[in-house]
Every structure is written in structure tokens, then in C-alpha cells.
Amino acid sequence: MLRVLIALALTCLLQPAFADERAQTQQQLDATRQDIAELKKLLGKLQEEKTGVQKDLKGTETEMGKLEKQVDALQKELQKSESELQRLDAEKKKLQSARIEQQRLIAIQARAAYQNGRQEYLKLLLNQQNPEKFARTLTYYDYLSQARLEQLKNFNETLRQLANVEKDIAMQQAQLLVQKSSLDSQRDELDKVRKERQQVLAKLNNDVKARDQKLAAREQDQADLSKVLKTIEETLARQAREAEEARQKALIAQQEAEKKRLREAQAQADATDAPRKPVRTTPGALVSSSGETFGGPFASSRGKLPWPVDGRLLARFGESRGDDARTKWDGVMISASAGSQVHAVHGGRVVFADWLRGAGLLVILDHGNGFLSLYGHNQTLLKAAGDVVKAGESISTVGNSGGQDTPALYFAIRQQGHPSDPAQWCRAQG
């Protein structure tokens, strides 16, 4: 029995430590989740900023492409204008050569005419005695006169064409100056856009570099947080396993001690052959699982809890067990119909749900801060170890497992490892 008490005491002492460690671990988990959420938010913001810079770069480079196209078109027009100007200049030179030649021929004819003076027709008419020769001479003079007129006509046409060519050359030169001025403006604009692009590109590169460094740091932080989370989860799992093993060992030790005590009591009774105490035949008090549940801490639930099942009390806390006055009930026995639903009197976590010698199919709930509730001799178990249950939730059904003759529920409460009267915790009945 001493070993059982020591085991239960250790369990109760470790329970607050486990609770504190769970609370600290939960705080660490919450802080880690918050850090991860902030990291995701920051990464999203960085991505949006990067997208904005890339959008600016896209607009700048698109504008630069348009200006490059315009500059190329102006360059081609400029080349055409220069080619046309060269052609007109060559034509002008030809016309100037033709004009000089025509001027020379006209000058020769003018000198010849001057040398002949004013005699021409009259002199020929007076000096000629042969009419045929006179007629031929007149024809020759007509040819010369027509040649002079044709030369003058060609000379005037050459002058006109030369004037037109000079006019076209002046126009082409003016257009060329306008195109060159426009080209210079476009090139200045292009240089300006190029500088803007270089600035945007430099800013983008600097931002990307800085953000890459930040992202790498955040990823490293996230990796570290993941390691911390994994360590915490492994620690919690290990602590849960160790706590469960400690509880099971304590329960087994308690059961073994109880069996040993019963055997010793039975042996002593057989030796003394004392008269057996009659079993109580009067019905016990009615208890009920109906009514409101209590949602506050278990320590504050004294007198406010419902009973786990509807029925009658067969044995009360502290009464003698059977005919041995030295053994006392550390809980209560509630008579109920087989298959009746057994309800959790308070919210908690299932730490044991299995068959245990002497208690049959047993469910143990951990309510925190060293409080446990036990439900034994069940017919079926509706929950498994590790499940979290709410107050009033069905956890098993009434039965007679563990060697009982009639269906009944064993119900007990432990406070820091010590038995406590369930009647002080559950609502009073009639």
C-alpha cells in the first residue's frame, strides 16, 4: 500500500509540472505560429514591391523601344533626304555645265552677228546678182536664225530647270535640317529614357539583392522555427507517454495492493470465523446525471457537478467494503441498468481506457491540476486514451465487468492522488 501511495504522490507532483510545461510549450507554439504568419505577410509584401518595380521597368523599356523605332525611321528618312540632295546636286552641276556651254555658243553667234553688222539682208540683196545663190544664202540665214532661237530657248529652259533644282535643293536642305533637329530631340529623349531605365534597373537590382538577403534570413528563421516546433512536439509526445506510463504503473500497483489487502482480510476472516456483517438491504439515495454541466476549473466545482449516471447508490465513500470493517470504499457504487450511458462529470482528457483487473473496463479522465475521475466496471468503452471529452459527453456504458454480479458503476475522484468523496463534488440528490 505504501508503494501505491508513493506512486500516486509522484504522479500528483508531476501533474502540475506537466501542466506548466504544456502551458509554456503552448505559448512557444503560439509565438512560433505568429512569427510564421508575419513572415508570410512580409514575403507577400516583398513580392508586391518587386512586381511594382518590374512594372515600372516594363513601361520604361517599352517606351525606349518605341523611341528606338522612331529614331530608326528618322534615320532612314534622313538618309533618303541626303540621297535626294546628292541627286539634285549632281543634276544642278549638269545644268550648270549645260548653261555654260549654251552661253558659249550664244556668245559665238552674237560675235558673228556683230561682225556682220546691219548689212545682212540689204547687203546680200544688193551684192547678189545670181538669184539662186541669193536664195541659198537666205536659207542659210534662216537656219542660223532658227538655231539661235533654239539655243536661246534651250538656254532659258536650262535656267528654269536650274532654278527649280536650286529651289528643290533649298527645300530638301530645310527638310533635312528639320529632320536632323527632330532626330536630335528624339535622341535626347532616348538618352533620357535610357538613363531612367538604368536608374530603375539599378534600383531593382539593389532591391532584389537586399530582399534576397532578407528572404534568405527569413527562410533560415523559418527553418529554425520548424526545428523548434519539431523538438517541442517530440517533447510533448515523450512527456505524454511518460505520464501515461506513470499513471498506468500507479493504477496497477494500487490494484495489486488492493488484491493483497483483500486476500489478507479474507484469510483473517476465515481464521477468526467472525460473523459476517449483513449486506445493506435498504435502497440507497437516487442520483442523476441530468442538469447543467460546470465549465469552470475542477477545483471550483465542489457541489456543482452532475453524477455520471442515473441510478441508486449501492455503496458510499468511506463505508466498509463487504464484511471487512478494515477496508473502506474510496469511491461510490451506483446501481444502473446495463448499457446505460456514462457521462463525464467534467471536461478533461482520457488518460486510461482499458480493462484493469478488479475494476473491469475502466476509464480515467485527467481534469488538470491533479484532479482525476475514475469510471469502472463498464460494459463498453466509448473513448480511447488521448481523447479530449467535454462535460456531459458519453464515455462508456454501465456493465458488470471485473467480476461483478450485477450491473453497477464504480465512480471515484482523486485530488492530488488522494481519494475524495464524490458526494462532496456532485450535486446533492433526494
C-alpha positions in Angstrom: 0.0 0.0 0.0 2.9 2.3 0.8 4.3 1.8 -2.7 0.9 2.7 -4.2 0.7 5.9 -2.1 4.3 6.8 -3.2 3.4 6.2 -6.9 0.2 8.3 -6.7 2.1 11.1 -4.9 4.7 11.2 -7.6 2.0 11.3 -10.2 0.3 14.2 -8.5 3.5 16.0 -8.0 4.4 15.6 -11.7 1.0 16.6 -12.9 1.4 20.4 -12.2 4.8 20.3 -13.7 3.4 18.7 -16.9 0.6 21.3 -16.9 3.1 24.2 -16.6 5.3 22.7 -19.2 2.3 22.3 -21.6 1.3 25.9 -21.0 4.9 27.2 -21.7 5.1 25.0 -24.8 1.7 26.2 -26.0 2.9 29.8 -25.6 6.0 29.0 -27.6 3.9 27.3 -30.3 1.6 30.4 -30.5 4.6 32.7 -30.8 6.1 30.5 -33.5 2.8 30.5 -35.4 2.7 34.3 -35.2 6.2 34.5 -36.4 5.4 32.3 -39.4 2.3 34.4 -40.2 4.4 37.6 -40.1 7.0 36.0 -42.3 4.4 35.0 -44.9 2.9 38.6 -44.8 6.4 40.1 -45.3 7.2 37.8 -48.2 3.9 38.7 -49.8 4.7 42.4 -49.4 8.2 42.0 -50.8 6.7 40.2 -53.8 4.3 43.0 -54.4 7.0 45.6 -54.3 9.2 43.6 -56.7 6.2 43.4 -59.1 5.8 47.2 -59.0 9.4 47.8 -59.8 9.2 45.3 -62.7 6.1 47.1 -63.9 8.0 50.4 -64.0 10.9 48.7 -65.8 8.5 47.3 -68.3 7.0 50.7 -69.1 10.4 52.3 -69.4 11.7 49.7 -71.7 8.5 49.7 -73.8 8.9 53.5 -74.2 12.5 53.1 -75.1 11.6 50.6 -77.8 9.2 53.0 -79.3 11.8 55.8 -79.3 14.3 53.5 -80.9 11.9 52.7 -83.6 11.2 56.4 -84.2 14.9 57.2 -84.3 15.5 54.4 -86.8 12.7 55.7 -89.0 14.0 59.3 -88.9 17.5 58.0 -89.7 16.1 56.3 -92.8 14.3 59.4 -93.8 17.4 61.4 -93.3 19.4 59.0 -95.5 16.7 59.3 -98.2 16.8 63.1 -98.0 20.6 63.1 -98.2 20.5 60.8 -101.3 17.9 63.1 -102.9 20.0 66.1 -102.1 23.0 64.4 -103.7 21.0 63.6 -106.8 19.7 67.2 -107.1 23.2 68.5 -106.6 24.5 66.3 -109.4 21.7 67.4 -111.7 22.5 71.0 -110.7 26.1 70.5 -111.8 24.9 69.1 -115.2 22.6 72.0 -115.7 25.3 74.5 -114.8 27.6 72.8 -117.4 24.9 72.9 -120.0 24.2 76.6 -119.2 27.9 77.4 -119.6 28.1 75.6 -122.9 24.9 77.3 -124.1 26.3 80.7 -123.0 29.5 80.0 -125.0 27.6 79.1 -128.2 25.3 82.1 -127.9 28.3 84.3 -127.4 29.9 83.0 -130.6 26.8 83.6 -132.5 26.5 87.0 -131.0 30.0 88.0 -132.1 29.4 86.7 -135.6 26.3 88.7 -135.9 28.0 91.7 -134.6 30.8 91.3 -137.1 28.3 91.2 -140.0 26.8 94.4 -138.7 23.5 95.6 -140.1 24.1 94.7 -143.7 22.7 91.2 -143.7 19.6 91.1 -146.0 20.2 94.5 -147.7 23.8 93.8 -148.4 23.0 90.4 -149.8 20.3 91.8 -151.8 22.4 94.5 -153.4 25.5 92.4 -153.9 24.0 89.3 -155.3 23.5 89.0 -159.0 22.6 85.3 -159.1 19.1 84.8 -157.7 19.8 81.0 -157.0 22.8 81.8 -154.9 20.9 84.6 -153.2 18.1 82.1 -152.3 20.5 79.6 -150.8 22.1 82.3 -148.8 18.8 83.4 -147.4 18.0 79.8 -146.4 21.3 79.6 -144.6 20.5 82.7 -142.7 17.1 81.3 -141.8 18.8 78.2 -140.4 21.2 80.3 -138.4 18.4 82.4 -137.1 16.3 79.3 -136.0 19.5 77.8 -134.4 20.0 81.0 -132.4 16.3 80.9 -131.3 16.6 77.2 -130.4 19.7 77.9 -128.4 18.1 80.8 -126.6 15.0 78.6 -125.9 17.2 75.8 -124.5 19.2 78.3 -122.5 16.0 79.7 -121.0 14.8 76.1 -120.2 18.1 75.3 -118.6 17.9 78.4 -116.5 14.3 77.4 -115.5 15.3 73.9 -114.6 18.3 75.1 -112.7 16.1 77.5 -110.7 13.7 74.6 -109.9 16.6 72.3 -108.9 18.0 75.0 -106.7 14.6 75.5 -105.2 14.2 71.7 -104.5 17.7 71.7 -103.1 16.8 74.5 -100.7 13.6 72.7 -99.7 15.4 69.4 -99.2 18.0 71.2 -97.1 15.3 72.8 -95.0 13.6 69.4 -94.5 16.9 67.9 -93.7 17.6 70.4 -91.0 14.1 69.8 -89.5 14.6 66.0 -89.6 18.1 66.4 -88.0 16.6 68.7 -85.3 13.8 66.1 -84.7 16.3 63.3 -84.7 18.4 65.2 -82.2 15.4 65.7 -80.0 14.4 62.0 -80.2 17.9 61.0 -79.4 18.0 63.3 -76.4 14.7 61.8 -75.2 16.0 58.4 -75.8 19.1 59.1 -73.8 16.9 60.5 -71.0 14.8 57.3 -71.1 17.9 55.2 -71.1 19.2 56.9 -68.0 15.8 56.4 -66.3 15.9 52.8 -67.3 19.4 52.4 -65.9 18.3 54.0 -62.6 15.2 51.8 -62.4 17.3 48.8 -63.3 19.9 49.7 -60.6 17.1 50.2 -58.0 15.6 46.9 -59.0 18.9 45.1 -58.7 19.6 46.7 -55.4 16.1 45.9 -54.1 16.3 42.3 -55.3 19.7 41.8 -53.7 18.6 43.3 -50.4 15.3 41.3 -50.5 17.1 38.1 -51.4 19.2 38.6 -48.4 16.2 39.3 -46.2 14.4 36.3 -47.8 17.3 34.0 -47.1 17.4 35.3 -43.5 13.6 34.7 -43.2 13.9 31.2 -44.6 16.7 30.4 -42.2 14.5 31.7 -39.4 11.6 29.6 -40.6 13.8 26.6 -40.7 14.9 27.2 -37.2 11.3 27.6 -36.1 10.5 24.4 -37.8 13.2 22.7 -35.8 11.9 24.2 -32.6 8.4 23.1 -33.4 9.6 19.5 -34.1 11.5 19.5 -30.8 8.5 20.8 -28.9 6.2 18.2 -30.5 8.7 15.4 -29.7 9.0 16.6 -26.1 5.2 16.8 -25.6 4.8 13.3 -27.0 7.5 12.0 -24.8 6.1 13.7 -21.7 2.6 12.3 -22.6 4.0 8.8 -22.9 5.9 9.1 -19.6 2.9 10.5 -17.8 0.6 7.7 -19.2 3.1 5.0 -18.2 3.4 6.5 -14.7 -0.4 6.6 -14.3 -0.7 3.0 -15.5 2.0 1.8 -13.2 0.4 3.6 -10.3 -3.0 2.1 -11.1 -1.6 -1.4 -11.4 0.3 -1.0 -8.1 -2.9 0.2 -6.5 -4.9 -2.7 -7.8 -2.2 -5.2 -6.7 -2.2 -3.7 -3.2 -6.0 -3.8 -3.1 -6.0 -7.5 -4.1 -3.3 -8.2 -1.5 -5.3 -6.4 1.2 -8.5 -8.4 0.3 -6.6 -11.7 0.4 -5.2 -10.8 3.8 -8.6 -9.7 5.1 -10.3 -12.9 3.8 -7.6 -15.0 5.4 -8.0 -13.3 8.7 -11.8 -13.6 8.5 -11.5 -17.3 7.8 -9.1 -17.7 10.7 -11.3 -15.9 13.3 -14.6 -17.3 11.8 -16.2 -14.0 12.8 -19.8 -13.4 11.9 -20.2 -11.6 8.6 -21.7 -8.2 8.5 -25.0 -8.4 6.7 -25.2 -6.6 3.4 -27.3 -3.5 3.4 -30.7 -4.2 2.1 -32.2 -0.7 2.3 -32.0 1.1 -1.1 -29.5 3.9 -1.4 -30.1 7.5 -2.5 -31.1 8.3 -6.0 -28.5 10.2 -8.1 -28.9 11.8 -11.5 -26.7 12.9 -14.5 -29.2 15.5 -15.7 -28.9 19.2 -15.1 -26.4 21.8 -16.2 -22.7 21.0 -16.5 -20.0 23.1 -14.9 -17.5 24.7 -17.2 -15.1 26.3 -14.7 -11.9 24.8 -13.1 -12.4 21.5 -11.5 -11.1 22.9 -8.2 -14.1 25.3 -8.2 -16.7 22.7 -9.0 -17.3 21.4 -5.5 -21.0 20.6 -5.1 -21.8 21.7 -8.7 -21.1 18.6 -10.8 -23.7 16.2 -12.1 -23.5 12.5 -11.3 -22.1 10.3 -14.1 -25.2 8.1 -14.5 -28.8 7.9 -13.3 -29.3 5.3 -10.5 -29.0 4.5 -6.8 -26.0 4.5 -4.5 -25.1 0.9 -3.5 -22.0 2.0 -1.6 -20.9 5.3 -0.3 -17.5 6.8 0.1 -15.8 5.6 3.4 -18.2 2.7 4.0 -16.9 -0.8 4.8 -16.4 -3.0 1.8 -18.2 -6.3 2.4 -17.8 -7.9 5.8 -14.3 -6.5 6.4 -14.5 -3.3 8.5 -10.9 -2.5 7.8 -11.4 -1.9 4.1 -13.3 1.2 3.0 -14.8 2.4 -0.2 -12.6 5.0 -1.9 -15.4 5.9 -4.2 -19.1 5.0 -4.7 -21.0 2.2 -6.4 -24.0 3.3 -8.4 -26.6 0.7 -9.5 -27.9 1.3 -13.0 -29.3 -0.6 -16.0 -26.8 -2.4 -18.2 -25.9 -0.4 -21.3 -26.9 3.0 -19.7 -24.8 5.9 -20.8 -22.0 7.0 -18.5 -21.2 10.7 -18.8 -18.1 12.7 -18.0 -18.8 14.8 -14.9 -16.3 17.5 -16.1 -14.3 18.2 -19.2 -10.9 16.6 -19.5 -8.6 14.2 -21.4 -8.8 10.4 -21.3 -5.5 9.1 -19.8 -6.6 5.5 -19.4 -9.3 3.4 -21.3 -8.8 -0.3 -20.9 -9.5 -3.4 -18.9 -8.0 -3.5 -15.4 -8.1 -6.4 -13.0 -10.6 -5.7 -10.2 -12.1 -2.7 -12.0 -13.0 -4.3 -15.3 -13.3 -1.9 -18.2 -12.0 1.4 -16.7 -12.0 5.0 -17.9 -9.8 7.6 -16.2 -10.1 11.3 -17.0 -7.5 13.9 -16.3 -9.1 17.3 -15.4 -5.8 19.1 -14.8 -4.2 20.4 -11.6 -4.0 17.0 -10.1 -7.7 16.1 -10.4 -8.8 12.6 -11.8 -12.1 10.9 -12.1 -12.5 7.1 -12.4 -15.3 5.1 -14.0 -15.1 1.3 -13.6 -17.0 -2.0 -14.3 -18.2 -0.7 -17.7 -19.8 -2.8 -20.4 -18.2 -0.9 -23.3 -15.7 1.9 -23.7 -16.7 4.8 -26.0 -13.4 6.7 -25.7 -9.7 5.9 -26.1 -6.6 7.2 -24.3 -5.7 10.7 -25.6 -9.3 11.7 -26.5 -10.5 15.1 -25.2 -14.0 15.0 -23.8 -16.5 17.7 -22.8 -18.5 17.8 -19.6 -21.6 15.6 -20.1 -20.2 13.7 -23.0 -20.8 9.9 -23.1 -17.6 8.0 -22.3 -18.8 4.4 -21.6 -21.8 2.2 -20.8 -22.8 0.6 -17.5 -21.9 -3.1 -17.1 -20.6 -5.7 -14.7 -17.1 -6.3 -15.9 -14.3 -7.1 -13.4 -16.2 -9.9 -11.6 -19.3 -8.0 -10.6 -22.6 -9.9 -10.2 -25.0 -7.1 -11.1 -24.6 -4.0 -13.4 -23.2 -1.1 -11.5 -20.8 1.8 -12.0 -17.7 2.4 -9.8 -17.2 6.2 -9.6 -14.3 7.8 -7.8 -12.4 11.2 -7.6 -8.7 11.7 -6.9 -7.4 15.0 -5.7 -3.6 15.2 -5.9 -3.5 11.4 -5.6 -5.8 11.2 -2.6 -9.4 9.8 -2.7 -12.1 12.4 -2.3 -15.8 11.8 -1.6 -17.7 12.2 -4.9 -20.8 13.3 -2.9 -18.9 16.5 -2.0 -18.3 17.3 -5.6 -21.6 16.2 -7.2 -25.0 17.8 -6.6 -27.0 16.5 -3.7 -29.9 14.3 -4.6 -33.1 13.3 -2.7 
